[in-house]
Amino acid sequence: DENVNYSTVNANKGYFFFEDEILALGNSIRRVRPGDKQPILTTLDQKSWKSDIVYGMDGNQKTLFLNREDQSLQLRNIESPVWFHHDQVGYVIVPVNGPVEVDLKAMTTDKKKKIFQLAIDHGTHPKSDSYRYFILPTASIKAVEQFVDALGDSPSVIVLHNDQQCMAVINPPLRTTQVAFYQEGSIKLDAGANSPLHLSVDRPALVMLRETMDGFIISVTDPHHSVYNTTINVSIDRPLTGPGASFDSSTGESILSFTHSSEEVLAGKPITASFLFANTSG
């Protein structure tokens, strides 16, 4: 019923955790039902307003002071990274596919509670919107500024894919790649010491791959937590040996089988295994 007063939104969202930062990606954001016709928001954080809020863009920095009653603002048509710092946490929003609109609420409610809310505004009728932002826990203002400066030349995390098929990111310093496959398929990873690397799965899966000197440590999770279909097959175009691995010399691919528990409480637990490069010369 198009006349109901609540909204329905479809979106693909993924979160990627590394040592000092969290990367959040989204794509295919679209309104399905008009509902209340209010803007569709992606909320980065919503919490008590505890400190001055510092934000910056293009080398300029401003402060929203805690002792003011209302410091809300709207930033429109943002085309370069914009950052915020509040309560020892940094937030960096990176425009990718066009300008971004950002809403910040720093206000005191009728019940005298101070509220901080930071969100990306996708408008009232997004059809295929996307986003990219970072959260930097326990970061200083200087650390956030340095992080933003490094985004152009030497980012610690590189986004390789963000589409309906999958999200894939790599952290070169940690030699770690994380992929969220929304469907069966194959992707090419164009970063890292062993690149280019072709990676495939036979069903939706979360895959984390860490390069070692002589192979990979791989973790695989079933995002659907199935208790019936418990095996996910991962293919990599490298000769590998290890648990559940078989190498096909005709295709040059190793098929790695990961089987999780059929117990409902354990079905979402990651399965981790180590694999070594195989000697195929003789």
GIJOUR-V305992 format. One record per residue. N is the residue number from 1. RES is the residue in one letter. SS is DSSP state (~ for helix, > for strand, _ for the rest). D_CENTER is the distance of its C-alpha to the mean C-alpha in Angstrom with 1 decimal. Layout:
<<N | RES | SS | D_CENTER> <N | RES | SS | D_CENTER>>
//
This chain:
<<1 | D | _ | 32.9> <2 | E | _ | 31.8> <3 | N | _ | 33.7> <4 | V | _ | 31.9> <5 | N | _ | 30.8> <6 | Y | _ | 27.2> <7 | S | _ | 24.2> <8 | T | > | 22.0> <9 | V | > | 18.7> <10 | N | > | 16.7> <11 | A | > | 13.0> <12 | N | > | 10.1> <13 | K | > | 7.0> <14 | G | > | 4.1> <15 | Y | > | 3.4> <16 | F | > | 4.4> <17 | F | > | 7.8> <18 | F | _ | 10.5> <19 | E | _ | 14.0> <20 | D | _ | 14.0> <21 | E | _ | 10.6> <22 | I | > | 7.3> <23 | L | > | 4.4> <24 | A | > | 3.2> <25 | L | > | 4.0> <26 | G | > | 7.3> <27 | N | > | 10.5> <28 | S | > | 14.0> <29 | I | > | 14.5> <30 | R | > | 18.3> <31 | R | > | 21.0> <32 | V | > | 23.1> <33 | R | > | 25.9> <34 | P | _ | 27.3> <35 | G | _ | 27.9> <36 | D | _ | 28.5> <37 | K | _ | 27.4> <38 | Q | _ | 25.3> <39 | P | _ | 22.2> <40 | I | _ | 18.9> <41 | L | > | 16.6> <42 | T | > | 13.0> <43 | T | > | 13.8> <44 | L | > | 12.0> <45 | D | > | 14.9> <46 | Q | > | 18.4> <47 | K | > | 20.9> <48 | S | > | 24.4> <49 | W | _ | 25.2> <50 | K | _ | 26.5> <51 | S | _ | 26.8> <52 | D | _ | 27.3> <53 | I | > | 24.2> <54 | V | > | 24.0> <55 | Y | > | 22.1> <56 | G | > | 22.4> <57 | M | > | 22.0> <58 | D | _ | 23.9> <59 | G | _ | 25.6> <60 | N | > | 26.9> <61 | Q | > | 26.4> <62 | K | > | 27.5> <63 | T | > | 27.9> <64 | L | > | 28.1> <65 | F | _ | 30.5> <66 | L | _ | 30.4> <67 | N | _ | 34.1> <68 | R | _ | 33.8> <69 | E | _ | 33.8> <70 | D | > | 31.3> <71 | Q | _ | 28.9> <72 | S | _ | 26.6> <73 | L | > | 25.6> <74 | Q | > | 24.1> <75 | L | > | 22.7> <76 | R | > | 23.2> <77 | N | > | 22.6> <78 | I | > | 20.3> <79 | E | _ | 20.0> <80 | S | _ | 19.0> <81 | P | _ | 16.4> <82 | V | > | 17.5> <83 | W | > | 17.1> <84 | F | > | 18.4> <85 | H | > | 19.7> <86 | H | > | 21.0> <87 | D | _ | 22.2> <88 | Q | _ | 21.0> <89 | V | > | 17.3> <90 | G | > | 15.9> <91 | Y | > | 13.5> <92 | V | > | 12.9> <93 | I | > | 12.3> <94 | V | _ | 12.4> <95 | P | _ | 14.3> <96 | V | _ | 13.8> <97 | N | _ | 15.9> <98 | G | _ | 18.5> <99 | P | _ | 19.3> <100 | V | > | 17.2> <101 | E | > | 19.1> <102 | V | > | 18.4> <103 | D | > | 20.3> <104 | L | > | 21.2> <105 | K | > | 23.6> <106 | A | > | 25.6> <107 | M | > | 28.6> <108 | T | > | 31.2> <109 | T | _ | 31.8> <110 | D | _ | 35.3> <111 | K | _ | 35.1> <112 | K | _ | 34.6> <113 | K | _ | 31.1> <114 | K | > | 28.8> <115 | I | > | 25.4> <116 | F | > | 22.3> <117 | Q | > | 19.7> <118 | L | > | 17.2> <119 | A | > | 15.7> <120 | I | > | 14.9> <121 | D | > | 17.8> <122 | H | _ | 17.5> <123 | G | _ | 21.3> <124 | T | _ | 23.5> <125 | H | _ | 23.1> <126 | P | _ | 19.9> <127 | K | _ | 20.3> <128 | S | _ | 17.1> <129 | D | > | 15.0> <130 | S | > | 11.5> <131 | Y | > | 9.5> <132 | R | > | 7.5> <133 | Y | > | 8.0> <134 | F | > | 8.4> <135 | I | > | 10.3> <136 | L | > | 13.1> <137 | P | _ | 15.2> <138 | T | _ | 19.0> <139 | A | _ | 18.9> <140 | S | _ | 22.1> <141 | I | ~ | 22.4> <142 | K | ~ | 23.5> <143 | A | ~ | 20.5> <144 | V | ~ | 18.2> <145 | E | ~ | 20.6> <146 | Q | ~ | 20.6> <147 | F | ~ | 16.8> <148 | V | ~ | 17.0> <149 | D | ~ | 20.1> <150 | A | ~ | 18.4> <151 | L | ~ | 15.7> <152 | G | ~ | 18.6> <153 | D | ~ | 20.3> <154 | S | _ | 18.5> <155 | P | _ | 14.8> <156 | S | _ | 13.7> <157 | V | _ | 10.4> <158 | I | > | 10.9> <159 | V | > | 8.9> <160 | L | > | 11.3> <161 | H | > | 10.4> <162 | N | > | 8.9> <163 | D | _ | 11.8> <164 | Q | _ | 13.5> <165 | Q | _ | 14.1> <166 | C | > | 10.8> <167 | M | > | 7.4> <168 | A | > | 8.3> <169 | V | > | 7.8> <170 | I | > | 10.8> <171 | N | > | 12.2> <172 | P | ~ | 15.9> <173 | P | ~ | 17.6> <174 | L | ~ | 16.4> <175 | R | _ | 16.9> <176 | T | > | 13.9> <177 | T | > | 11.8> <178 | Q | > | 9.1> <179 | V | > | 9.3> <180 | A | > | 8.8> <181 | F | > | 12.2> <182 | Y | _ | 13.2> <183 | Q | _ | 16.7> <184 | E | _ | 19.1> <185 | G | > | 19.0> <186 | S | > | 18.9> <187 | I | > | 16.9> <188 | K | > | 18.0> <189 | L | > | 16.2> <190 | D | _ | 17.9> <191 | A | _ | 17.1> <192 | G | _ | 18.4> <193 | A | _ | 21.9> <194 | N | _ | 22.5> <195 | S | _ | 21.2> <196 | P | _ | 21.5> <197 | L | > | 20.4> <198 | H | > | 20.4> <199 | L | > | 18.5> <200 | S | > | 19.4> <201 | V | > | 19.1> <202 | D | _ | 21.7> <203 | R | _ | 19.7> <204 | P | _ | 16.2> <205 | A | > | 14.6> <206 | L | > | 11.8> <207 | V | > | 13.0> <208 | M | > | 12.8> <209 | L | > | 15.4> <210 | R | > | 17.1> <211 | E | > | 19.9> <212 | T | _ | 23.2> <213 | M | _ | 26.6> <214 | D | _ | 27.9> <215 | G | > | 25.1> <216 | F | > | 21.8> <217 | I | > | 20.5> <218 | I | > | 18.4> <219 | S | > | 16.8> <220 | V | > | 16.5> <221 | T | > | 15.7> <222 | D | _ | 16.9> <223 | P | _ | 14.6> <224 | H | _ | 17.9> <225 | H | _ | 19.8> <226 | S | _ | 22.8> <227 | V | _ | 26.2> <228 | Y | _ | 28.0> <229 | N | _ | 26.0> <230 | T | _ | 25.0> <231 | T | > | 24.6> <232 | I | > | 21.7> <233 | N | > | 22.9> <234 | V | > | 20.9> <235 | S | > | 22.6> <236 | I | > | 22.4> <237 | D | _ | 25.0> <238 | R | _ | 26.4> <239 | P | _ | 29.4> <240 | L | > | 28.2> <241 | T | > | 30.2> <242 | G | > | 29.0> <243 | P | _ | 28.8> <244 | G | _ | 28.6> <245 | A | > | 28.5> <246 | S | > | 30.8> <247 | F | > | 31.2> <248 | D | > | 32.6> <249 | S | _ | 34.6> <250 | S | _ | 35.2> <251 | T | _ | 31.5> <252 | G | _ | 30.4> <253 | E | > | 27.6> <254 | S | > | 27.1> <255 | I | > | 26.2> <256 | L | > | 24.7> <257 | S | > | 25.1> <258 | F | > | 23.1> <259 | T | > | 24.9> <260 | H | _ | 23.8> <261 | S | _ | 26.2> <262 | S | _ | 27.7> <263 | E | _ | 28.0> <264 | E | ~ | 25.8> <265 | V | ~ | 24.9> <266 | L | ~ | 23.7> <267 | A | _ | 22.2> <268 | G | _ | 18.6> <269 | K | _ | 19.3> <270 | P | _ | 17.7> <271 | I | > | 20.4> <272 | T | > | 20.6> <273 | A | > | 23.2> <274 | S | > | 24.4> <275 | F | > | 25.8> <276 | L | > | 28.2> <277 | F | > | 29.1> <278 | A | _ | 32.3> <279 | N | _ | 35.5> <280 | T | _ | 36.4> <281 | S | _ | 39.3> <282 | G | _ | 42.0>>
//
